[in-house]
Amino acid sequence: MIMRNDAACPAPAERGTVVPDGHQRVFNHHVYEYRKGLRDLALQTLPRRYGPVVVARLDDLDIAYLIYPAGRRNVNVFFGVPECLEIVRRIGKFDLSRYTPEEDFILGIMLGYGRRQQCMRYLDLLGQGDFQSAPDQMERLSQERNEHVCKS
């Protein structure tokens, strides 16, 4: 299952372009983790002119992908299991900065970011980054309950 937005890909004439070493290393690492089952979804942002090279490699490896424009000069290449790609497709937003906090949370979890890190990011995006941890909150609620019971 290959999914893509052809508008995001540059002309086929640029297919001979070589991806710079830094982008290539990141891409190879993501592919390695995907093939080992450590990652279900990967995202690589790179200059638009390198999109066809990465897409050709994903085609060769029979890895499903979705490619979206990322500004005027870049593309976001999502690749991995079809179910994760389908969620990204259904969210349907090219610009990651337009994701709702919930969509951002889902994407972060699918990309393999730490759960706690994503929870903290979600709370920050909601403007609630100053929340009290569960033990602190439980202690506060317990004190409030005791005060209320004692006042009766």
Buried (B, 14 or more C-beta within 10 A) or exposed (E): EBBBEEEBBBEEEBEEBEBEEEBBEBBEEBBEBBEEEEBBBBBBBBBBBBBBBBBEBBEEEEBBBBBBBBEEEBBBBBBBBEEBBBBBBEBEEBEBEEBEBEBBBBBBBBBBEEEEEBBEBBBEBEEEEEEEEEEEEEEEEEEEEEEEEEEE
